[in-house]
Amino acid sequence: MSTIVEPESAQSRTERISGRSRGALLVLCGAIFLEGIDVAMLNVALPAIRAELGLSTTTLSAVVSAYVLGYAGFMLLGGRAADLFGRRRIFLLSLTVFIVFSGLGGLATNGWMLLVARFVTGLSASFMTPAGLSLITTNFPEGPQRNKAVLIYAGTAAAGFSLGLVASGLLTAISWRWVFFAPVILSAILLALAPRLIVDTASTEGRPKFDFLGAITMCGAMLAAAFGVTRLERAAEDLDAALIAFAVSAALWILFVIIEHGTRSPLVRLGIFRSAALIRANLVTLLFAGSFFGFQFLATIYLQELLRWTPLQTGAALLAIGIDSILAPTVTPWLVARFGNARVILGGLVFAAVGYGLFLRLSLDWTYATMFPTMLLLGFAFSLAYGPLTIAATDGVAEDEQGLASGLVNTAFQFGAALGLSAVSAISAVILGADVAPDARLEAIRAALLVPLAAAALGALVMATGAARRQDK
């Protein structure tokens, strides 16, 4: 009996990823997994670090802020540097710096060593992350292949953060120093594989000269903005510092625009901001990140301080959100092809808003079964929103500006996360005041939960305009 072989469809050929490209994608996904797991593990290990090094609350908070300052403050520069000096070169160099200073964090014997290690680790991640994303967007042709690669990348990032919550509990039980050493081992493996597998398709010849004055001004503006956001968390004591930082940032941004208009080789082509789709994608990314990280902070406080769950139990409770690491590379590409980016993102934001709304019913005698629907809905939300937002923020951007576009969307995500954390912290502190009774703390958390709910709803509203205008995308 003869066998009839169906001809390969044109769509399957365009979606197929070559063996070498799979290897490159594996390394780049490993890097974003590394970044996600690094952030998640540190947050859970902070109490153990404070106990051994004798850090004050201010210094402990600064350990977290130092990473945010380095990451958010240099992200745009990192993305543009990848465009100008070579994405592969920037990726390998920043990965090397990440290894050195993450290791230094694990060897820290005092607060200052830890602060320096976290700041430079954040700085290296600010170059590595946009370089990695732009390597994906330039190595895979726009369309099904790139969408699939980006969604796999996004799912890996979420998996890194989710698994980091659990891994931190296990590693901290051995020693908090392994929270730093484990990423060193993973990044060393990636560094060994990367030169053989990653190819930079873009040439750096003929690129414009590097705009040092623009770079200094932009980084100053970003650092001031990031510092202001971290001060908002303690608005009652540091409001003046936050307002001064925002004023300095605004002045430096104005100066940056003037410099870019007056130079022949601008660091950032300001015309890129004329794209309504790009602005919309970045604004929604900021709102989505703010909603989730604000919720995650409140959920952690609720589970550990009110329900008295251990860090490992808390991490396991949040692990259900990591379902997007399975759905993002499998189901989401089909949904994007069928319904378009804007509608899929809108669906994700609606799932998020419903999940936050359900969590408003929290009480002091809740079981995990009661909160599980929220965790599952947030997993669906991430699988539908995170990857497609990355696609929307880089779609249609010229190849020589893919690093900049990647830097923009990652900056939006980081600033959104910081703003969400600051907003829920400030609101809960104002409502709680000096009352530390469990019922009062529960009401403060419930009031602060309105921030994630409002951010997700506003993001859905903004995205709905995109879905209405671009029904085919």
C-alpha positions as a Markdown table, in Angstrom:
| # | Residue | x | y | z |
|---|---|---|---|---|
| 1 | Met | 0.0 | 0.0 | 0.0 |
| 2 | Ser | 1.4 | 3.4 | -1.0 |
| 3 | Thr | 1.6 | 6.2 | 1.5 |
| 4 | Ile | 0.5 | 9.6 | 0.5 |
| 5 | Val | 2.8 | 12.3 | 1.8 |
| 6 | Glu | 1.0 | 15.7 | 2.3 |
| 7 | Pro | 3.1 | 18.6 | 0.9 |
| 8 | Glu | 4.5 | 20.9 | 3.5 |
| 9 | Ser | 2.4 | 24.0 | 3.7 |
| 10 | Ala | 3.9 | 27.5 | 3.1 |
| 11 | Gln | 2.9 | 28.5 | 6.7 |
| 12 | Ser | 4.7 | 25.6 | 8.3 |
| 13 | Arg | 7.8 | 26.4 | 6.3 |
| 14 | Thr | 7.7 | 30.1 | 7.4 |
| 15 | Glu | 7.2 | 29.0 | 11.1 |
| 16 | Arg | 10.0 | 26.4 | 11.1 |
| 17 | Ile | 13.1 | 27.5 | 13.1 |
| 18 | Ser | 16.5 | 26.1 | 11.9 |
| 19 | Gly | 18.7 | 24.1 | 14.2 |
| 20 | Arg | 21.3 | 26.9 | 14.7 |
| 21 | Ser | 18.6 | 29.4 | 15.4 |
| 22 | Arg | 17.1 | 27.0 | 18.0 |
| 23 | Gly | 20.5 | 27.0 | 19.7 |
| 24 | Ala | 20.8 | 30.7 | 19.7 |
| 25 | Leu | 17.2 | 31.0 | 21.0 |
| 26 | Leu | 18.2 | 28.6 | 23.8 |
| 27 | Val | 21.1 | 30.7 | 24.9 |
| 28 | Leu | 19.1 | 34.0 | 24.7 |
| 29 | Cys | 16.2 | 32.4 | 26.6 |
| 30 | Gly | 18.7 | 31.2 | 29.2 |
| 31 | Ala | 19.9 | 34.8 | 29.7 |
| 32 | Ile | 16.4 | 36.2 | 30.3 |
| 33 | Phe | 15.6 | 33.2 | 32.5 |
| 34 | Leu | 18.7 | 34.1 | 34.5 |
| 35 | Glu | 17.6 | 37.7 | 34.8 |
| 36 | Gly | 14.1 | 36.6 | 36.1 |
| 37 | Ile | 15.4 | 34.1 | 38.5 |
| 38 | Asp | 18.0 | 36.5 | 39.9 |
| 39 | Val | 15.4 | 39.1 | 40.8 |
| 40 | Ala | 12.9 | 36.7 | 42.3 |
| 41 | Met | 15.5 | 34.8 | 44.4 |
| 42 | Leu | 16.9 | 38.0 | 46.0 |
| 43 | Asn | 13.5 | 39.2 | 47.2 |
| 44 | Val | 12.8 | 36.0 | 49.1 |
| 45 | Ala | 16.4 | 35.9 | 50.6 |
| 46 | Leu | 16.4 | 39.4 | 52.0 |
| 47 | Pro | 15.5 | 38.5 | 55.6 |
| 48 | Ala | 18.4 | 35.9 | 55.8 |
| 49 | Ile | 20.8 | 38.5 | 54.3 |
| 50 | Arg | 19.8 | 41.0 | 56.9 |
| 51 | Ala | 20.2 | 38.5 | 59.7 |
| 52 | Glu | 23.8 | 37.5 | 58.8 |
| 53 | Leu | 25.2 | 40.9 | 57.7 |
| 54 | Gly | 23.3 | 42.9 | 60.3 |
| 55 | Leu | 21.9 | 45.3 | 57.8 |
| 56 | Ser | 19.5 | 48.1 | 58.7 |
| 57 | Thr | 16.1 | 48.4 | 57.1 |
| 58 | Thr | 17.3 | 51.3 | 55.1 |
| 59 | Thr | 20.3 | 49.4 | 53.8 |
| 60 | Leu | 18.2 | 46.4 | 53.0 |
| 61 | Ser | 15.8 | 48.5 | 51.0 |
| 62 | Ala | 18.8 | 50.1 | 49.2 |
| 63 | Val | 20.0 | 46.7 | 48.1 |
| 64 | Val | 16.8 | 46.3 | 46.1 |
| 65 | Ser | 16.8 | 49.9 | 44.9 |
| 66 | Ala | 20.5 | 49.6 | 43.8 |
| 67 | Tyr | 19.5 | 46.9 | 41.2 |
| 68 | Val | 16.5 | 49.0 | 40.1 |
| 69 | Leu | 18.7 | 52.1 | 39.6 |
| 70 | Gly | 21.3 | 50.2 | 37.6 |
| 71 | Tyr | 18.7 | 48.3 | 35.5 |
| 72 | Ala | 16.2 | 51.1 | 34.8 |
| 73 | Gly | 18.8 | 53.9 | 34.7 |
| 74 | Phe | 20.8 | 52.4 | 31.8 |
| 75 | Met | 18.3 | 50.3 | 29.9 |
| 76 | Leu | 17.8 | 52.8 | 27.1 |
| 77 | Leu | 21.5 | 53.3 | 26.7 |
| 78 | Gly | 22.0 | 49.5 | 26.7 |
| 79 | Gly | 19.5 | 49.1 | 23.9 |
| 80 | Arg | 21.0 | 51.8 | 21.8 |
| 81 | Ala | 24.6 | 50.6 | 22.5 |
| 82 | Ala | 23.6 | 47.2 | 21.1 |
| 83 | Asp | 22.5 | 48.9 | 17.9 |
| 84 | Leu | 25.7 | 50.9 | 17.5 |
| 85 | Phe | 28.4 | 48.6 | 18.8 |
| 86 | Gly | 27.0 | 45.2 | 17.9 |
| 87 | Arg | 24.3 | 43.2 | 19.7 |
| 88 | Arg | 26.4 | 40.0 | 20.1 |
| 89 | Arg | 29.4 | 42.0 | 21.4 |
| 90 | Ile | 27.3 | 43.9 | 24.0 |
| 91 | Phe | 25.5 | 40.7 | 25.0 |
| 92 | Leu | 28.7 | 38.7 | 25.7 |
| 93 | Leu | 30.4 | 41.6 | 27.5 |
| 94 | Ser | 27.4 | 42.3 | 29.8 |
| 95 | Leu | 27.0 | 38.6 | 30.5 |
| 96 | Thr | 30.7 | 38.5 | 31.6 |
| 97 | Val | 30.2 | 41.5 | 33.9 |
| 98 | Phe | 27.0 | 39.9 | 35.3 |
| 99 | Ile | 29.0 | 36.8 | 36.3 |
| 100 | Val | 31.7 | 38.8 | 38.1 |
| 101 | Phe | 29.5 | 41.0 | 40.1 |
| 102 | Ser | 26.9 | 38.4 | 40.9 |
| 103 | Gly | 29.7 | 36.4 | 42.4 |
| 104 | Leu | 30.9 | 39.4 | 44.3 |
| 105 | Gly | 27.4 | 39.6 | 45.8 |
| 106 | Gly | 27.7 | 36.1 | 47.1 |
| 107 | Leu | 31.1 | 36.9 | 48.7 |
| 108 | Ala | 29.8 | 40.2 | 50.3 |
| 109 | Thr | 30.8 | 40.7 | 54.0 |
| 110 | Asn | 29.1 | 44.0 | 54.5 |
| 111 | Gly | 26.3 | 46.2 | 53.1 |
| 112 | Trp | 28.5 | 48.3 | 50.8 |
| 113 | Met | 29.9 | 45.3 | 48.9 |
| 114 | Leu | 26.3 | 44.1 | 48.4 |
| 115 | Leu | 25.1 | 47.5 | 47.2 |
| 116 | Val | 27.9 | 47.8 | 44.7 |
| 117 | Ala | 27.4 | 44.2 | 43.5 |
| 118 | Arg | 23.6 | 44.8 | 43.0 |
| 119 | Phe | 24.0 | 48.1 | 41.2 |
| 120 | Val | 26.6 | 46.8 | 38.7 |
| 121 | Thr | 24.6 | 43.5 | 38.3 |
| 122 | Gly | 21.5 | 45.7 | 37.4 |
| 123 | Leu | 23.6 | 47.8 | 35.0 |
| 124 | Ser | 24.9 | 44.7 | 33.2 |
| 125 | Ala | 21.4 | 43.3 | 32.9 |
| 126 | Ser | 20.3 | 46.7 | 31.4 |
| 127 | Phe | 22.7 | 46.0 | 28.5 |
| 128 | Met | 22.2 | 42.2 | 28.3 |
| 129 | Thr | 18.4 | 42.2 | 28.2 |
| 130 | Pro | 17.8 | 44.6 | 25.3 |
| 131 | Ala | 20.7 | 43.1 | 23.4 |
| 132 | Gly | 19.3 | 39.7 | 23.8 |
| 133 | Leu | 15.8 | 40.7 | 22.7 |
| 134 | Ser | 17.1 | 42.6 | 19.7 |
| 135 | Leu | 19.2 | 39.6 | 18.7 |
| 136 | Ile | 15.9 | 37.6 | 18.6 |
| 137 | Thr | 14.0 | 40.3 | 16.6 |
| 138 | Thr | 16.8 | 40.6 | 14.1 |
| 139 | Asn | 17.7 | 36.9 | 13.7 |
| 140 | Phe | 14.1 | 35.8 | 13.0 |
| 141 | Pro | 12.1 | 37.4 | 10.1 |
| 142 | Glu | 9.1 | 39.5 | 11.1 |
| 143 | Gly | 6.0 | 37.3 | 11.1 |
| 144 | Pro | 5.2 | 33.8 | 12.5 |
| 145 | Gln | 8.9 | 32.9 | 13.1 |
| 146 | Arg | 9.7 | 36.0 | 15.1 |
| 147 | Asn | 6.4 | 35.9 | 17.0 |
| 148 | Lys | 7.0 | 32.3 | 18.0 |
| 149 | Ala | 10.6 | 33.1 | 19.1 |
| 150 | Val | 9.5 | 36.2 | 21.1 |
| 151 | Leu | 6.7 | 34.2 | 22.8 |
| 152 | Ile | 9.1 | 31.4 | 23.8 |
| 153 | Tyr | 11.4 | 34.1 | 25.1 |
| 154 | Ala | 8.7 | 35.8 | 27.1 |
| 155 | Gly | 7.5 | 32.5 | 28.5 |
| 156 | Thr | 11.0 | 31.7 | 29.6 |
| 157 | Ala | 11.3 | 35.1 | 31.4 |
| 158 | Ala | 8.1 | 34.4 | 33.3 |
| 159 | Ala | 9.2 | 30.9 | 34.2 |
| 160 | Gly | 12.5 | 32.3 | 35.5 |
| 161 | Phe | 10.7 | 34.6 | 37.9 |
| 162 | Ser | 8.1 | 32.0 | 39.0 |
| 163 | Leu | 10.7 | 29.2 | 39.6 |
| 164 | Gly | 13.0 | 31.8 | 41.3 |
| 165 | Leu | 10.4 | 32.2 | 44.1 |
| 166 | Val | 10.6 | 28.5 | 44.9 |
| 167 | Ala | 14.3 | 28.0 | 44.2 |
| 168 | Ser | 15.1 | 30.9 | 46.6 |
| 169 | Gly | 13.4 | 29.1 | 49.5 |
| 170 | Leu | 15.4 | 26.0 | 48.8 |
| 171 | Leu | 18.8 | 27.8 | 48.3 |
| 172 | Thr | 18.3 | 30.1 | 51.3 |
| 173 | Ala | 17.8 | 27.1 | 53.5 |
| 174 | Ile | 21.4 | 26.1 | 52.6 |
| 175 | Ser | 22.8 | 29.7 | 52.5 |
| 176 | Trp | 21.6 | 33.0 | 51.1 |
| 177 | Arg | 24.9 | 33.2 | 49.3 |
| 178 | Trp | 23.8 | 30.5 | 46.9 |
| 179 | Val | 21.1 | 32.9 | 45.7 |
| 180 | Phe | 24.1 | 34.7 | 44.1 |
| 181 | Phe | 26.2 | 31.7 | 43.2 |
| 182 | Ala | 23.5 | 29.8 | 41.4 |
| 183 | Pro | 23.1 | 32.5 | 38.7 |
| 184 | Val | 26.9 | 32.6 | 38.3 |
| 185 | Ile | 26.9 | 28.9 | 37.4 |
| 186 | Leu | 24.1 | 29.2 | 34.9 |
| 187 | Ser | 25.5 | 32.4 | 33.3 |
| 188 | Ala | 29.0 | 30.7 | 32.9 |
| 189 | Ile | 27.4 | 27.9 | 30.9 |
| 190 | Leu | 25.6 | 30.4 | 28.7 |
| 191 | Leu | 28.8 | 32.3 | 28.2 |
| 192 | Ala | 30.6 | 29.2 | 27.0 |
| 193 | Leu | 27.8 | 28.4 | 24.5 |
| 194 | Ala | 27.0 | 31.9 | 23.3 |
| 195 | Pro | 30.0 | 32.6 | 21.0 |
| 196 | Arg | 29.3 | 29.4 | 19.0 |
| 197 | Leu | 25.6 | 29.8 | 18.6 |
| 198 | Ile | 24.8 | 33.5 | 18.4 |
| 199 | Val | 25.3 | 35.4 | 15.2 |
| 200 | Asp | 24.7 | 39.2 | 14.9 |
| 201 | Thr | 23.2 | 39.7 | 11.4 |
| 202 | Ala | 23.6 | 43.5 | 11.6 |
| 203 | Ser | 26.8 | 45.3 | 10.6 |
| 204 | Thr | 28.2 | 48.1 | 12.8 |
| 205 | Glu | 30.1 | 49.6 | 9.8 |
| 206 | Gly | 28.8 | 53.1 | 8.8 |
| 207 | Arg | 26.9 | 53.6 | 12.0 |
| 208 | Pro | 26.8 | 57.1 | 13.4 |
| 209 | Lys | 29.3 | 58.3 | 16.0 |
| 210 | Phe | 28.4 | 57.7 | 19.6 |
| 211 | Asp | 26.6 | 60.7 | 21.1 |
| 212 | Phe | 28.4 | 60.9 | 24.5 |
| 213 | Leu | 26.7 | 64.1 | 25.7 |
| 214 | Gly | 23.3 | 62.6 | 24.8 |
| 215 | Ala | 24.2 | 59.4 | 26.6 |
| 216 | Ile | 25.3 | 61.2 | 29.8 |
| 217 | Thr | 22.1 | 63.4 | 29.8 |
| 218 | Met | 19.8 | 60.5 | 29.1 |
| 219 | Cys | 21.3 | 58.3 | 31.8 |
| 220 | Gly | 21.2 | 61.1 | 34.3 |
| 221 | Ala | 17.5 | 61.6 | 33.5 |
| 222 | Met | 16.7 | 57.9 | 33.8 |
| 223 | Leu | 18.7 | 57.6 | 37.1 |
| 224 | Ala | 16.9 | 60.5 | 38.6 |
| 225 | Ala | 13.5 | 59.2 | 37.5 |
| 226 | Ala | 14.3 | 55.7 | 38.9 |
| 227 | Phe | 15.5 | 57.2 | 42.2 |
| 228 | Gly | 12.3 | 59.2 | 42.5 |
| 229 | Val | 10.2 | 56.2 | 41.9 |
| 230 | Thr | 12.1 | 54.2 | 44.6 |
| 231 | Arg | 11.5 | 57.1 | 47.1 |
| 232 | Leu | 7.8 | 57.1 | 46.4 |
| 233 | Glu | 7.6 | 53.8 | 48.4 |
| 234 | Arg | 8.2 | 55.9 | 51.5 |
| 235 | Ala | 6.3 | 59.0 | 50.4 |
| 236 | Ala | 5.5 | 60.0 | 54.0 |
| 237 | Glu | 9.3 | 60.6 | 54.7 |
| 238 | Asp | 10.8 | 61.0 | 51.3 |
| 239 | Leu | 8.2 | 62.9 | 49.3 |
| 240 | Asp | 10.5 | 66.0 | 49.0 |
| 241 | Ala | 13.4 | 63.8 | 47.7 |
| 242 | Ala | 11.1 | 62.1 | 45.2 |
| 243 | Leu | 9.7 | 65.4 | 43.9 |
| 244 | Ile | 13.3 | 66.9 | 43.5 |
| 245 | Ala | 14.4 | 63.8 | 41.7 |
| 246 | Phe | 11.5 | 64.0 | 39.3 |
| 247 | Ala | 12.2 | 67.7 | 38.7 |
| 248 | Val | 15.8 | 67.0 | 37.9 |
| 249 | Ser | 14.8 | 64.1 | 35.6 |
| 250 | Ala | 12.3 | 66.4 | 33.7 |
| 251 | Ala | 15.0 | 69.1 | 33.3 |
| 252 | Leu | 17.5 | 66.5 | 32.0 |
| 253 | Trp | 14.9 | 65.1 | 29.6 |
| 254 | Ile | 14.3 | 68.6 | 28.1 |
| 255 | Leu | 18.1 | 69.1 | 27.8 |
| 256 | Phe | 18.4 | 65.6 | 26.1 |
| 257 | Val | 15.7 | 66.5 | 23.5 |
| 258 | Ile | 17.5 | 69.8 | 22.8 |
| 259 | Ile | 20.8 | 67.9 | 22.4 |
| 260 | Glu | 19.3 | 65.3 | 20.1 |
| 261 | His | 17.7 | 68.0 | 17.9 |
| 262 | Gly | 21.0 | 69.8 | 17.5 |
| 263 | Thr | 23.4 | 66.8 | 16.7 |
| 264 | Arg | 24.0 | 65.1 | 13.4 |
| 265 | Ser | 24.4 | 61.8 | 15.0 |
| 266 | Pro | 21.6 | 61.5 | 17.7 |
| 267 | Leu | 21.7 | 58.7 | 20.2 |
| 268 | Val | 18.0 | 58.4 | 19.9 |
| 269 | Arg | 16.0 | 59.3 | 16.7 |
| 270 | Leu | 13.1 | 61.2 | 18.2 |
| 271 | Gly | 10.9 | 60.3 | 15.3 |
| 272 | Ile | 10.5 | 56.8 | 16.7 |
| 273 | Phe | 8.1 | 58.3 | 19.2 |
| 274 | Arg | 5.7 | 59.3 | 16.5 |
| 275 | Ser | 4.5 | 55.7 | 16.3 |
| 276 | Ala | 1.2 | 55.5 | 18.1 |
| 277 | Ala | 1.4 | 51.7 | 18.2 |
| 278 | Leu | 4.9 | 51.8 | 19.9 |
| 279 | Ile | 3.7 | 54.4 | 22.5 |
| 280 | Arg | 0.5 | 52.4 | 23.1 |
| 281 | Ala | 2.5 | 49.1 | 23.6 |
| 282 | Asn | 4.9 | 50.7 | 26.0 |
| 283 | Leu | 2.2 | 52.4 | 28.0 |
| 284 | Val | 0.2 | 49.2 | 28.4 |
| 285 | Thr | 3.4 | 47.4 | 29.3 |
| 286 | Leu | 4.1 | 49.9 | 32.1 |
| 287 | Leu | 0.5 | 49.5 | 33.4 |
| 288 | Phe | 0.6 | 45.7 | 33.2 |
| 289 | Ala | 3.9 | 45.4 | 35.0 |
| 290 | Gly | 2.8 | 47.9 | 37.7 |
| 291 | Ser | -0.4 | 45.9 | 38.3 |
| 292 | Phe | 1.3 | 42.5 | 38.6 |
| 293 | Phe | 4.3 | 43.6 | 40.8 |
| 294 | Gly | 2.0 | 45.6 | 43.0 |
| 295 | Phe | -0.2 | 42.5 | 43.4 |
| 296 | Gln | 2.7 | 40.2 | 44.0 |
| 297 | Phe | 4.1 | 42.4 | 46.8 |
| 298 | Leu | 0.7 | 42.6 | 48.5 |
| 299 | Ala | 0.0 | 38.8 | 48.1 |
| 300 | Thr | 3.5 | 38.0 | 49.6 |
| 301 | Ile | 2.8 | 40.3 | 52.6 |
| 302 | Tyr | -0.7 | 38.8 | 53.0 |
| 303 | Leu | 0.5 | 35.2 | 52.8 |
| 304 | Gln | 3.6 | 35.5 | 55.0 |
| 305 | Glu | 2.6 | 38.1 | 57.6 |
| 306 | Leu | -1.1 | 37.6 | 58.0 |
| 307 | Leu | -1.6 | 33.9 | 57.1 |
| 308 | Arg | 1.9 | 33.0 | 58.5 |
| 309 | Trp | 3.0 | 31.0 | 55.5 |
| 310 | Thr | 6.7 | 30.2 | 55.0 |
| 311 | Pro | 8.7 | 31.7 | 52.0 |
| 312 | Leu | 8.7 | 28.3 | 50.3 |
| 313 | Gln | 4.9 | 28.0 | 50.7 |
| 314 | Thr | 4.4 | 31.5 | 49.4 |
| 315 | Gly | 6.6 | 30.7 | 46.4 |
| 316 | Ala | 4.7 | 27.5 | 45.7 |
| 317 | Ala | 1.4 | 29.5 | 45.9 |
| 318 | Leu | 2.5 | 31.9 | 43.3 |
| 319 | Leu | 3.9 | 29.2 | 41.1 |
| 320 | Ala | 0.5 | 28.7 | 39.4 |
| 321 | Ile | 1.1 | 32.0 | 37.6 |
| 322 | Gly | 4.0 | 30.3 | 35.9 |
| 323 | Ile | 1.6 | 28.3 | 33.7 |
| 324 | Asp | 2.3 | 31.0 | 31.1 |
| 325 | Ser | 5.7 | 29.4 | 30.5 |
| 326 | Ile | 3.7 | 26.5 | 29.0 |
| 327 | Leu | 0.9 | 28.5 | 27.3 |
| 328 | Ala | 3.0 | 31.3 | 25.9 |
| 329 | Pro | 5.0 | 29.3 | 23.3 |
| 330 | Thr | 2.2 | 26.8 | 22.5 |
| 331 | Val | -1.2 | 28.4 | 22.6 |
| 332 | Thr | -0.4 | 32.1 | 22.3 |
| 333 | Pro | 1.1 | 32.0 | 18.8 |
| 334 | Trp | -2.1 | 30.4 | 17.5 |
| 335 | Leu | -4.2 | 33.0 | 19.2 |
| 336 | Val | -2.0 | 35.9 | 17.8 |
| 337 | Ala | -2.3 | 34.4 | 14.3 |
| 338 | Arg | -6.0 | 34.0 | 14.6 |
| 339 | Phe | -7.1 | 37.1 | 16.4 |
| 340 | Gly | -4.2 | 39.6 | 16.2 |
| 341 | Asn | -1.8 | 41.0 | 18.8 |
| 342 | Ala | -4.1 | 43.8 | 20.1 |
| 343 | Arg | -7.1 | 41.5 | 20.8 |
| 344 | Val | -5.0 | 38.9 | 22.5 |
| 345 | Ile | -3.3 | 41.5 | 24.7 |
| 346 | Leu | -6.7 | 42.9 | 25.6 |
| 347 | Gly | -7.9 | 39.5 | 26.6 |
| 348 | Gly | -4.9 | 39.1 | 28.9 |
| 349 | Leu | -5.6 | 42.5 | 30.6 |
| 350 | Val | -9.2 | 41.5 | 31.2 |
| 351 | Phe | -8.1 | 38.3 | 32.8 |
| 352 | Ala | -5.7 | 40.2 | 35.0 |
| 353 | Ala | -8.4 | 42.7 | 36.1 |
| 354 | Val | -10.9 | 39.9 | 36.9 |
| 355 | Gly | -8.1 | 38.1 | 38.9 |
| 356 | Tyr | -7.3 | 41.2 | 41.0 |
| 357 | Gly | -11.0 | 41.8 | 41.5 |
| 358 | Leu | -11.5 | 38.3 | 42.9 |
| 359 | Phe | -8.7 | 38.7 | 45.3 |
| 360 | Leu | -10.4 | 41.8 | 46.9 |
| 361 | Arg | -12.5 | 39.2 | 48.9 |
| 362 | Leu | -9.4 | 38.1 | 50.9 |
| 363 | Ser | -9.9 | 37.3 | 54.5 |
| 364 | Leu | -7.9 | 36.0 | 57.5 |
| 365 | Asp | -9.2 | 32.5 | 57.1 |
| 366 | Trp | -8.7 | 32.0 | 53.3 |
| 367 | Thr | -7.5 | 28.7 | 52.0 |
| 368 | Tyr | -5.4 | 28.3 | 48.9 |
| 369 | Ala | -8.3 | 26.9 | 47.0 |
| 370 | Thr | -10.1 | 30.3 | 47.4 |
| 371 | Met | -7.1 | 32.2 | 46.0 |
| 372 | Phe | -6.2 | 29.7 | 43.3 |
| 373 | Pro | -8.6 | 31.2 | 40.6 |
| 374 | Thr | -6.7 | 34.5 | 40.8 |
| 375 | Met | -3.3 | 32.8 | 40.4 |
| 376 | Leu | -4.6 | 30.8 | 37.4 |
| 377 | Leu | -6.2 | 33.9 | 35.8 |
| 378 | Leu | -2.9 | 35.8 | 36.2 |
| 379 | Gly | -1.1 | 32.9 | 34.5 |
| 380 | Phe | -3.5 | 33.3 | 31.6 |
| 381 | Ala | -3.0 | 37.0 | 31.7 |
| 382 | Phe | 0.8 | 36.8 | 31.4 |
| 383 | Ser | 0.6 | 34.2 | 28.6 |
| 384 | Leu | -1.7 | 36.5 | 26.6 |
| 385 | Ala | -0.2 | 39.9 | 27.4 |
| 386 | Tyr | 3.5 | 39.8 | 28.1 |
| 387 | Gly | 4.9 | 38.2 | 24.9 |
| 388 | Pro | 2.4 | 39.9 | 22.5 |
| 389 | Leu | 3.3 | 43.3 | 24.1 |
| 390 | Thr | 6.9 | 42.7 | 23.3 |
| 391 | Ile | 6.0 | 41.9 | 19.7 |
| 392 | Ala | 3.8 | 45.0 | 19.4 |
| 393 | Ala | 6.6 | 47.2 | 20.8 |
| 394 | Thr | 9.2 | 46.0 | 18.3 |
| 395 | Asp | 7.0 | 45.3 | 15.2 |
| 396 | Gly | 7.6 | 47.6 | 12.2 |
| 397 | Val | 10.8 | 49.1 | 13.8 |
| 398 | Ala | 13.8 | 49.4 | 11.5 |
| 399 | Glu | 16.6 | 46.8 | 12.1 |
| 400 | Asp | 19.1 | 49.4 | 13.2 |
| 401 | Glu | 16.7 | 50.6 | 15.9 |
| 402 | Gln | 15.6 | 47.2 | 17.3 |
| 403 | Gly | 17.9 | 47.5 | 20.3 |
| 404 | Leu | 16.4 | 50.9 | 21.1 |
| 405 | Ala | 12.8 | 49.5 | 20.8 |
| 406 | Ser | 13.8 | 46.5 | 23.0 |
| 407 | Gly | 15.3 | 49.0 | 25.5 |
| 408 | Leu | 12.1 | 51.0 | 25.5 |
| 409 | Val | 9.8 | 48.1 | 26.2 |
| 410 | Asn | 12.1 | 46.7 | 29.0 |
| 411 | Thr | 12.3 | 50.2 | 30.5 |
| 412 | Ala | 8.6 | 50.5 | 30.5 |
| 413 | Phe | 8.3 | 47.1 | 32.2 |
| 414 | Gln | 10.9 | 48.0 | 34.9 |
| 415 | Phe | 9.4 | 51.5 | 35.6 |
| 416 | Gly | 6.0 | 50.0 | 35.7 |
| 417 | Ala | 7.1 | 47.4 | 38.3 |
| 418 | Ala | 8.7 | 50.0 | 40.4 |
| 419 | Leu | 5.7 | 52.4 | 40.2 |
| 420 | Gly | 3.3 | 49.5 | 41.1 |
| 421 | Leu | 5.4 | 48.6 | 44.2 |
| 422 | Ser | 5.7 | 52.2 | 45.3 |
| 423 | Ala | 2.0 | 52.9 | 44.9 |
| 424 | Val | 0.7 | 49.9 | 46.8 |
| 425 | Ser | 3.3 | 50.4 | 49.6 |
| 426 | Ala | 2.5 | 54.1 | 50.0 |
| 427 | Ile | -1.3 | 53.6 | 50.0 |
| 428 | Ser | -1.2 | 50.7 | 52.5 |
| 429 | Ala | 1.2 | 52.7 | 54.8 |
| 430 | Val | -1.1 | 55.7 | 54.7 |
| 431 | Ile | -4.3 | 53.7 | 55.4 |
| 432 | Leu | -2.6 | 51.5 | 58.1 |
| 433 | Gly | -0.9 | 54.3 | 60.0 |
| 434 | Ala | 0.2 | 53.1 | 63.4 |
| 435 | Asp | -2.4 | 50.4 | 63.7 |
| 436 | Val | -0.8 | 46.9 | 63.3 |
| 437 | Ala | -3.9 | 44.8 | 64.2 |
| 438 | Pro | -4.5 | 42.0 | 61.7 |
| 439 | Asp | -7.9 | 43.4 | 60.7 |
| 440 | Ala | -6.4 | 46.8 | 60.0 |
| 441 | Arg | -3.6 | 45.3 | 58.0 |
| 442 | Leu | -6.1 | 43.3 | 56.0 |
| 443 | Glu | -8.1 | 46.4 | 55.1 |
| 444 | Ala | -4.9 | 48.3 | 54.1 |
| 445 | Ile | -4.0 | 45.4 | 51.7 |
| 446 | Arg | -7.5 | 45.4 | 50.3 |
| 447 | Ala | -7.4 | 49.1 | 49.7 |
| 448 | Ala | -4.0 | 48.9 | 48.0 |
| 449 | Leu | -5.3 | 46.1 | 45.8 |
| 450 | Leu | -7.4 | 48.7 | 44.0 |
| 451 | Val | -4.1 | 50.0 | 42.4 |
| 452 | Pro | -3.4 | 46.7 | 40.4 |
| 453 | Leu | -7.1 | 46.5 | 39.5 |
| 454 | Ala | -7.2 | 50.1 | 38.3 |
| 455 | Ala | -3.9 | 49.7 | 36.3 |
| 456 | Ala | -5.1 | 46.5 | 34.6 |
| 457 | Ala | -8.4 | 48.2 | 33.7 |
| 458 | Leu | -6.7 | 51.3 | 32.4 |
| 459 | Gly | -4.4 | 49.1 | 30.3 |
| 460 | Ala | -7.3 | 47.3 | 28.9 |
| 461 | Leu | -9.0 | 50.6 | 27.9 |
| 462 | Val | -5.8 | 51.8 | 26.2 |
| 463 | Met | -5.4 | 48.5 | 24.4 |
| 464 | Ala | -9.0 | 48.5 | 23.3 |
| 465 | Thr | -8.3 | 51.6 | 21.2 |
| 466 | Gly | -5.6 | 49.6 | 19.4 |
| 467 | Ala | -7.8 | 46.6 | 18.9 |
| 468 | Ala | -10.5 | 48.9 | 17.4 |
| 469 | Arg | -8.1 | 50.7 | 15.0 |
| 470 | Arg | -6.0 | 47.6 | 14.0 |
| 471 | Gln | -8.4 | 44.7 | 13.8 |
| 472 | Asp | -6.1 | 42.7 | 11.7 |
| 473 | Lys | -3.1 | 42.9 | 14.1 |
